[in-house]
């Protein structure tokens, strides 16, 4: 029953979409043919006003008008107006032809509209309150060519509408802007529509509100229909394509009856089959219950044996597979927990699910980042132990969050120092760029904490050093404790740069500078002698992103530091992480103001 209801709903939706497409195509086709009809008459009228009016050519214009009446049966009469607005030629199928100066038509709406827009389409009017007509006026390319005004018999549009068949009884009709009928397959409705038709006006209003989508409503004869409206170009007409609801959804009703019959048969068959199947299920179900209980107790080596050659046997196989996967998952979880002893959680997961050889010793191009708190040693000499631990907790938490967000490897914390590695053990794209962004975020996080510490009178800063180069990476330690680390000159260089960095300063080596100089503005701070190097190295710095903090305020009487009562202030420092900061120029940097602005955008 649910399947039949769902199928009926989808069938109804698809049928509505199909009806919408069919009605749209038919209505659009009729609108296009009506446009072609009016455009053809407009083009024919344009030939009559190609040349300027001259003296004594009224007879020639009359001959052109008579020829046009022969070529276009829809034109009933023509009025040719000279540039002054005077009618000079009039030819008609139903009235006497005349030439020479006639009535002044300069104020006629057709003449005024043609002069303003070159082509003017008049409203539909009915002669003898039955036949629909419309006036079309066309002005020449030059004002001296004059204007031609034609009366058009719209009964010929009936051929267009009568040719449209939607299903067996569906059809199309045309109404004007006021809702009066212009064309209908039943020509008698057009001939007796008169000055207006309330039913057609109501139908036009309802269908037009759907904005080009099919809508269910009542037709002109009061029967329910599915209708769609399309506006005809150039003229304020609406083409309505409609199909009776009974015919439109006949296929759905037939499908519903078939579904009801199948449901009745299926219910009877289901009762019989259920009784037969129930008698064969009790034994296997008891085996499954016992097996599930054992697996739930952790006996992942237990296996369920059922040979019923049906779904229960398949279920037993799935339970056995589940037990095997749970055992493997338990082993994998233990391996991941061991990896998390020396790797960040996300890196441990990645290593576990990829190649175990990532942890083996190997030579790799890495980016080493060292960070160290400034003024922390002086702070520890004055502060109480709980205050020192409170600062370190906030500091470690801030560094850990930033490192995890950038998916870097946090090698170790050493007191107030930190070592972070990029491109090992897991490779990454653009490690130099990622290292700069990581260092900036580390500065932002720690300096936000330093701002809160400074507000409480504690002068603690943070410096960062970054270096890039080859290093030997792998695990070191013993069975009870393993560390993943990097060994090489690049590690020593990053540590030395960190020692040289001032508060809120990020120093980088020439290798990192060469990778990021085209996208990140760096300022040279000159050559520095580095321990372990034979010659001085040119060091670069990201423009200073934080103002230096004031010296630590210490109670001169007691020697107690600002974080003695750290419990109340620890949350304040934590909430400060991630706040926006103002970029200020570094006093000893040679970077220009444009470099500082670019660093501002980077932060």
C-alpha positions in Angstrom: 0.0 0.0 0.0 2.8 2.4 0.8 4.6 1.5 -2.4 1.4 2.1 -4.4 0.8 5.4 -2.7 4.4 6.5 -3.3 4.2 5.4 -6.9 0.9 7.2 -7.4 2.5 10.4 -6.0 5.5 10.2 -8.2 3.3 9.4 -11.2 1.1 12.4 -10.4 4.2 14.6 -10.1 5.7 13.3 -13.4 2.3 13.6 -15.1 2.0 17.2 -13.9 5.5 17.9 -15.3 4.6 16.3 -18.6 1.4 18.2 -18.8 3.2 21.4 -18.0 5.7 20.7 -20.8 3.0 19.8 -23.3 0.8 22.8 -22.6 3.8 25.0 -22.6 4.9 23.8 -26.0 1.4 24.1 -27.5 0.8 27.5 -26.0 4.2 28.8 -27.0 3.7 27.4 -30.5 0.4 29.2 -30.9 2.0 32.4 -29.5 4.8 32.2 -32.0 2.5 31.6 -34.9 0.4 34.6 -33.8 3.6 36.7 -33.6 4.5 35.4 -37.1 1.0 36.4 -38.3 1.3 40.0 -36.9 4.9 40.3 -38.0 4.0 39.3 -41.5 1.3 41.9 -41.8 3.6 44.5 -40.3 6.3 43.7 -42.9 3.8 43.8 -45.7 2.6 47.2 -44.5 6.1 48.4 -44.3 6.5 48.0 -48.1 3.8 50.6 -48.7 5.6 53.3 -46.8 9.1 52.9 -48.2 9.3 56.1 -50.3 8.4 59.7 -49.5 5.1 61.2 -50.6 5.3 63.3 -53.9 2.7 65.2 -55.8 0.4 63.2 -58.0 1.2 59.7 -56.7 -2.1 59.0 -55.0 -3.2 56.6 -57.8 0.1 54.7 -57.5 -0.4 54.4 -53.8 -4.0 53.2 -54.3 -2.7 50.5 -56.7 -0.1 49.4 -54.1 -2.9 49.2 -51.5 -5.1 47.1 -53.7 -2.3 44.8 -54.5 -1.6 44.4 -50.7 -5.3 43.5 -50.1 -4.9 40.7 -52.7 -1.7 39.4 -51.0 -2.9 39.5 -47.4 -6.5 38.3 -47.0 -6.5 39.3 -43.3 -6.3 43.0 -44.2 -9.9 44.5 -44.6 -9.0 48.1 -45.3 -6.0 50.4 -45.6 -5.6 54.2 -44.9 -2.5 55.9 -46.2 -1.6 59.1 -44.3 0.9 61.7 -45.6 3.5 63.3 -43.4 1.0 66.1 -42.4 -1.4 63.5 -40.9 -4.0 63.8 -43.8 -5.6 60.7 -45.2 -4.6 60.6 -48.9 -5.7 57.0 -50.0 -8.3 54.6 -48.6 -8.9 51.1 -50.0 -11.2 48.5 -48.6 -12.9 45.2 -49.2 -16.2 46.4 -47.8 -16.3 50.1 -48.5 -15.8 52.5 -51.4 -12.2 53.3 -52.3 -11.1 57.0 -52.3 -8.1 59.1 -53.1 -7.2 62.7 -52.5 -7.1 64.8 -49.4 -9.4 63.3 -46.8 -9.9 63.6 -43.1 -7.2 64.9 -40.7 -5.9 61.8 -38.8 -3.0 63.5 -37.0 -4.8 63.0 -33.7 -5.8 59.4 -34.4 -4.3 57.0 -31.8 -2.9 54.8 -34.6 -1.1 57.7 -36.2 0.2 59.0 -32.9 1.4 55.5 -31.8 3.1 54.8 -35.1 5.0 58.1 -35.1 6.2 57.4 -31.5 7.1 53.7 -31.9 7.1 53.2 -35.7 4.7 50.2 -35.2 1.5 50.4 -33.3 -0.9 47.6 -32.4 -4.4 48.6 -31.5 -6.8 47.0 -29.1 -9.2 44.3 -30.3 -12.7 45.6 -31.2 -15.8 43.8 -32.5 -17.8 44.7 -35.5 -21.5 44.1 -35.3 -20.6 42.8 -31.8 -19.4 39.5 -33.2 -16.3 39.6 -35.4 -12.9 40.5 -33.8 -10.8 43.2 -35.5 -7.6 45.0 -34.7 -5.8 48.0 -36.2 -2.1 48.0 -37.1 -0.2 51.2 -38.0 3.3 51.3 -39.5 5.3 54.4 -40.1 8.0 54.7 -42.8 11.7 54.8 -42.0 11.5 58.5 -42.8 8.9 61.0 -41.7 8.3 61.9 -45.3 7.2 58.4 -46.2 4.0 58.8 -44.1 2.0 56.2 -42.2 -0.3 53.3 -43.2 -3.2 52.1 -41.0 -4.8 48.7 -41.6 -7.9 47.0 -40.2 -7.1 43.3 -39.6 -9.8 40.6 -39.4 -8.7 38.3 -36.6 -11.0 35.4 -37.6 -8.1 34.0 -39.6 -6.3 33.3 -36.4 -8.9 30.6 -35.9 -7.0 28.4 -38.3 -4.0 28.5 -36.0 -5.9 27.7 -32.8 -8.1 25.0 -34.5 -4.9 23.1 -35.5 -3.8 22.6 -31.9 -4.9 19.3 -30.3 -3.9 18.4 -26.8 -4.8 14.8 -26.1 -8.3 13.9 -27.3 -10.3 16.9 -26.1 -7.7 19.5 -25.1 -7.4 22.8 -27.0 -6.0 26.3 -27.0 -7.7 29.7 -27.1 -6.7 33.4 -27.3 -8.0 36.3 -25.2 -7.0 39.9 -25.2 -6.0 42.1 -22.3 -9.5 42.6 -21.1 -10.4 38.9 -21.3 -12.5 39.0 -24.4 -12.2 36.0 -26.7 -10.3 36.4 -29.9 -9.8 32.8 -31.1 -11.3 29.4 -30.1 -11.7 26.1 -31.8 -15.4 26.6 -31.6 -15.8 29.6 -33.9 -19.4 30.2 -32.6 -18.0 31.2 -29.2 -15.9 33.9 -30.9 -18.8 35.2 -33.0 -21.1 35.6 -30.0 -18.6 36.7 -27.4 -19.6 40.4 -27.8 -17.8 43.1 -26.0 -16.7 40.9 -23.1 -16.8 37.4 -21.7 -16.7 37.0 -17.9 -15.8 33.3 -17.9 -12.8 33.8 -20.2 -11.7 36.8 -18.2 -11.8 34.7 -15.0 -9.9 31.9 -16.7 -7.2 34.3 -17.9 -6.7 35.9 -14.5 -6.4 32.5 -12.7 -4.0 31.0 -15.2 -1.9 34.1 -15.6 -1.2 34.2 -11.9 0.7 30.9 -12.2 3.5 32.6 -14.1 3.9 30.0 -16.9 3.1 26.9 -14.8 0.1 24.6 -15.3 -2.7 25.1 -12.8 -5.9 23.2 -12.1 -9.1 25.4 -12.5 -12.5 25.3 -14.1 -12.7 26.0 -17.9 -15.1 28.2 -19.8 -17.7 25.4 -19.7 -17.4 24.9 -15.9 -15.6 21.6 -16.1 -12.3 21.1 -14.3 -9.2 21.6 -16.5 -5.4 21.9 -16.3 -4.5 25.1 -18.1 -1.3 27.1 -18.8 -1.0 30.7 -20.2 1.7 32.3 -22.4 1.8 35.9 -23.4 1.9 36.7 -27.1 4.7 39.1 -28.2 3.9 42.6 -29.6 0.2 42.4 -28.7 -1.4 42.3 -25.3 -2.9 38.8 -25.9 -2.8 35.7 -23.8 -2.7 32.2 -25.3 -4.3 29.6 -23.0 -3.7 25.8 -23.5 -6.0 23.6 -21.5 -6.9 19.9 -21.1 -9.7 18.3 -19.1 -8.6 16.9 -15.7 -10.4 13.6 -16.4 -8.4 13.0 -19.5 -5.1 14.4 -18.2 -5.0 12.0 -15.2 -6.7 9.0 -16.8 -3.4 7.0 -16.7 -3.0 7.6 -12.9 -6.5 6.4 -12.2 -5.9 3.2 -14.2 -2.6 2.6 -12.3 -4.3 3.1 -8.9 -7.0 0.4 -9.8 -4.2 -2.0 -10.8 -2.4 -1.3 -7.6 -5.5 -2.0 -5.5 -6.0 -5.3 -7.2 -2.3 -6.3 -6.6 -2.5 -5.2 -3.0 -5.5 -7.5 -2.4 -3.7 -10.4 -3.9 -0.5 -9.6 -2.1 -2.2 -9.5 1.3 -3.6 -13.0 0.9 -0.3 -14.3 -0.3 1.6 -12.6 2.5 -0.6 -14.2 5.2 0.0 -17.7 3.8 3.8 -17.1 3.3 4.2 -15.6 6.8 2.6 -18.6 8.5 4.9 -21.0 6.5 8.0 -19.0 7.2 7.3 -18.5 10.9 7.4 -22.3 11.5 11.0 -22.4 10.2 12.4 -19.4 12.0 12.4 -20.2 15.7 15.6 -22.4 15.8 17.8 -20.1 13.8 16.5 -17.1 15.8 17.6 -18.7 19.0 21.1 -19.3 17.6 21.3 -15.7 16.5 20.2 -14.5 20.0 22.9 -16.6 21.6 25.6 -15.4 19.1 24.7 -11.8 19.6 24.9 -12.1 23.4 28.4 -13.6 23.1 29.6 -11.0 20.7 28.2 -8.3 23.0 30.3 -9.8 25.8 33.4 -9.3 23.7 33.9 -12.9 22.4 34.7 -11.7 18.9 36.1 -15.1 17.9 32.6 -16.7 18.3 31.0 -17.7 15.0 27.3 -18.4 14.3 26.5 -21.5 12.1 23.1 -21.6 10.3 22.4 -23.6 7.2 18.9 -22.6 6.2 19.7 -21.4 2.7 17.6 -18.3 3.3 17.9 -14.8 4.7 18.7 -16.1 8.2 21.8 -17.8 6.9 22.8 -14.6 5.2 22.2 -12.8 8.5 24.4 -15.2 10.3 27.2 -14.6 7.8 26.8 -10.9 8.3 27.0 -11.3 12.1 30.2 -13.3 11.6 31.7 -10.6 9.4 30.7 -8.0 12.0 32.5 -10.0 14.7 35.6 -10.2 12.6 35.5 -6.5 11.8 34.9 -5.6 15.5 38.0 -7.6 16.4 40.0 -5.9 13.7 38.6 -2.5 14.8 39.7 -3.2 18.4 43.2 -4.0 17.2 43.3 -0.9 15.1 42.1 1.2 18.0 44.9 -0.1 20.1 47.4 0.8 17.4 45.9 4.3 17.1 46.1 4.8 20.8 49.8 3.9 20.7 50.4 6.3 17.8 48.6 9.1 19.7 51.4 8.9 22.3 53.7 10.8 20.0 51.5 12.1 17.1 48.6 14.6 17.0 45.3 12.7 16.9 44.5 13.6 13.3 48.0 12.6 12.1 47.7 9.4 14.1 44.4 8.6 12.3 45.9 9.4 9.0 49.0 7.2 9.6 46.9 4.3 10.7 44.6 4.5 7.7 47.5 4.9 5.2 51.0 3.6 5.1 52.7 2.4 8.3 56.1 3.2 6.7 55.4 6.9 7.1 56.9 6.6 10.6 60.1 4.9 9.4 63.4 6.9 9.3 63.7 8.8 6.1 65.1 12.0 4.5 62.6 14.7 3.8 62.3 18.4 3.1 60.5 19.8 6.2 59.5 23.2 7.7 60.6 23.4 11.3 58.9 26.0 13.6 60.1 26.9 17.0 58.3 29.2 19.4 59.3 30.5 22.8 57.8 32.8 25.5 59.7 36.0 26.2 60.1 37.1 29.8 58.8 33.7 31.1 62.0 32.9 33.1 61.7 36.3 35.0 58.0 35.6 35.5 58.7 32.1 37.1 61.2 33.6 39.5 58.5 35.8 41.0 55.3 33.9 40.5 53.8 31.2 42.5 53.6 27.6 41.2 49.9 27.6 40.5 50.2 30.9 38.6 53.0 29.4 36.5 51.0 26.3 35.7 47.9 28.4 34.8 49.9 30.4 32.2 51.4 27.2 30.7 48.0 25.6 30.5 46.6 28.6 28.6 49.7 28.7 26.4 49.7 24.9 25.6 46.0 25.0 24.9 46.3 27.9 22.4 49.3 26.4 20.6 47.6 22.9 20.5 44.4 24.4 19.0 46.3 26.3 16.3 48.5 23.3 15.4 45.6 21.0 15.1 43.7 23.4 12.9 46.6 23.6 10.5 47.1 19.8 10.6 50.8 20.2 11.6 52.8 17.8 13.8 53.4 19.1 17.3 56.7 17.5 18.2 57.1 18.6 21.8 56.6 21.2 24.5 59.7 22.0 26.4 58.8 24.3 29.3 57.8 27.5 27.5 59.1 26.4 24.2 57.4 24.5 21.4 58.5 22.7 18.2 56.2 22.1 15.3 56.9 20.2 12.1 55.3 20.5 8.6 55.5 18.1 5.7 56.4 15.1 8.0 55.3 12.5 8.5 52.4 13.4 6.2 53.3 15.4 3.1 51.4 18.6 2.4 51.2 21.2 -0.4 53.2 24.4 -0.1 54.7 23.7 3.3 56.5 27.1 3.4 53.2 29.0 2.9 51.5 26.8 5.5 54.3 27.3 7.9 54.0 31.1 7.6 50.2 31.0 8.1 50.7 28.7 11.1 53.3 31.0 12.7 51.0 34.0 12.2 48.1 32.2 13.9 50.4 31.0 16.7 51.4 34.6 17.3 47.8 35.8 17.2 46.7 33.2 19.7 49.6 33.7 22.2 49.6 37.5 21.8 45.9 37.5 22.6 46.8 35.7 25.8 49.7 38.0 26.4 47.4 41.0 26.1 45.2 39.7 28.9 48.3 38.8 31.0 49.7 42.3 30.2 46.4 43.9 31.3 47.0 42.2 34.7 50.6 43.4 34.9 52.5 40.4 33.5 55.0 41.1 30.7 55.2 37.9 28.7 55.8 37.8 25.0 56.3 35.3 22.2 58.9 34.9 19.4 58.9 32.4 16.5 61.6 31.1 14.2 60.9 29.2 10.9 63.4 27.3 8.7 63.1 25.0 5.8 65.4 22.3 4.6 66.2 18.6 4.5 66.1 16.6 7.8 66.0 13.0 9.0 62.6 12.2 10.4 61.4 9.1 12.3 60.6 7.6 15.7 63.1 7.5 18.6 62.7 6.1 22.1 62.1 2.7 23.6 59.2 0.4 23.7 57.4 2.2 26.6 57.8 5.7 25.1 58.3 6.7 21.5 58.7 10.2 20.0 58.5 11.3 16.4 61.1 13.9 15.8 63.4 15.5 13.2 67.2 15.8 13.2 69.3 18.1 11.0 70.6 21.6 10.5 67.1 22.9 9.7 66.0 22.1 13.2 69.0 23.9 14.7 68.5 26.9 12.4 64.8 27.2 13.4 65.8 27.1 17.1 68.5 29.7 16.6 66.1 32.0 14.7 63.6 31.6 17.6 66.3 32.7 20.0 66.9 35.8 17.9 63.2 36.7 17.5 61.9 39.4 19.7 58.5 39.6 21.2 55.7 39.4 18.5 58.4 38.7 15.8 58.5 35.9 13.2 61.9 35.3 11.7 62.4 33.1 8.6 65.4 31.8 6.8 66.3 32.4 3.2 64.9 29.0 2.1 61.4 29.9 3.3 61.7 33.4 2.0 62.5 32.1 -1.5 59.2 30.1 -1.5 56.9 32.8 -0.2 58.4 36.1 -1.3 56.0 36.4 -4.3 52.9 36.0 -2.1 53.9 37.2 1.4 55.7 40.4 2.1 58.8 39.9 4.2 61.4 42.4 5.4 65.1 41.8 5.7 66.6 42.5 9.1 70.2 42.0 7.8 72.7 39.3 8.2 73.2 37.5 11.5 75.8 35.2 12.7 74.3 31.8 13.5 76.0 29.3 15.8 77.1 26.3 13.8 77.3 28.2 10.5 80.6 29.4 8.9 79.1 32.6 7.5 76.4 35.0 8.4 72.9 34.4 7.1 70.4 37.1 5.9 67.3 36.8 8.1 63.9 38.0 7.1 60.9 38.9 9.3 57.2 39.1 8.9 56.3 42.7 9.7 55.7 43.0 13.5 52.1 42.2 14.1 51.8 43.1 17.8 53.0 46.1 19.9 55.5 45.1 22.6 54.0 44.7 26.1 55.0 46.7 29.1 57.3 45.3 31.8 55.9 43.0 34.4 54.2 44.7 37.4 55.2 43.0 40.6 54.2 43.9 44.1 57.3 45.4 45.6 56.4 44.5 49.1 55.5 40.8 48.6 57.2 40.0 45.3 54.0 38.2 44.2 53.2 38.2 40.5 50.0 39.2 38.7 48.8 35.6 38.3 48.8 34.7 42.0 45.0 34.4 41.8 45.0 32.6 38.5 41.8 30.7 39.0 39.6 33.7 38.3 41.8 35.0 35.4 42.5 31.8 33.6 39.1 31.8 31.8 39.7 35.5 30.8 43.0 34.6 29.1 41.4 31.6 27.3 38.6 33.7 26.0 41.1 36.2 24.6 42.4 33.6 22.1 41.5 34.5 18.5 40.7 38.2 19.1 41.5 40.6 16.3 44.6 42.7 16.9 46.0 45.9 15.5 49.1 45.7 13.2 51.9 48.1 14.1 55.2 48.7 12.3 58.3 47.0 13.7 60.7 49.7 14.8 63.8 47.9 13.6 62.3 46.6 10.3 63.1 48.1 6.9 59.7 47.2 5.5 57.7 50.0 4.0 54.2 51.0 4.8 52.9 49.0 1.9 54.6 45.9 3.3 52.8 46.5 6.6 49.5 46.8 4.9 50.0 43.6 3.0 50.9 41.8 6.3 47.7 43.3 7.7 45.7 41.7 5.0 47.6 38.4 5.5 46.7 38.3 9.2 
